[in-house]
Amino acid sequence: DSIGRLVGEKLTITRIDNRTTQKNYKYTYDKKNNQTGFLELDANGNQIRREERTFQPTKNRVIVVKYFDSNNIMVKMTENRYELYRTNDRRIREIEY
C-alpha cells in the first residue's frame, strides 16, 4: 500500500512430484499498523481460510485470534491473557498465556 505494508502476495508452489499449487494471500491492517486480518485464497479466488486478530488498544498486543474455514465458519478461537505480578524487589513480571 502507500506506506509500504504488504497487502497481498501470490505464490506458486511446485512440489517434488512436479504438481503446482497457486495461492493468494491478502492482509489487512488497523490504524496502528497491526495486522488484523489474513485471507488465503486459491487460484480461482475462493477462500481457503481466514484469520481475524483483535489487539489491546493501549499496548498493541494480540488478545483474540479467530480462525475461519472455507465456508466462513469459525472453527477455532484463541484468547491471550496477560498478568502482572509484583516481585519482592519491587519489579513487575509480566506473564503471557
Buried (B, 14 or more C-beta within 10 A) or exposed (E): EEEEEEEEEEEEEEEEEEEEEEBBBBBBBBEEEBBBEBBBBEEEEEBEBBBBBBBEEEEEEBBEBBBBEEEEEEEEEEEEEEEEEEEEEEEEEEEEE
